[in-house]
């Protein structure tokens, strides 16, 4: 303790700050710093797992209605999902190979094949029209 009216030296001030900080973050006896950090890590992962459904719902909502302000929420939600252990699954085209559509022209009559050909030509024409509309645009920054 210092006497009233005396000024503190810089070193004394630092020591007081360090003592106060140690008091704030001290752990119960017989708990090492490594154990305390281990506990804090697992508690934060548990909190992230609990908040993961809300983060996923936020991503779904933003996907339906994107805007400029949503960027920060998207990044925060993705970071939270990463820390919760939720990882995206890579798409494997070879997986589930039996579910594909097999087209065999021998299964159709000539009239049905003509209808299919007309439909495919219509699809190609529409796609070409869309590409022509998109082509003249330039990148504006």
Buried (B, 14 or more C-beta within 10 A) or exposed (E): EEEEEEEEEEEEEEEEEEEEEEEEEEEEEEEEEEEBEEEEEEEEEEEBBEBBEEBBEBBEEBEEEEEEEBEEBBEEBBEBBEBBEBEEEEEEEEEEEEEEEEEEEEEEEEEEEEEEEEEEEEEEEEEEEEEEEEEEEEEEE
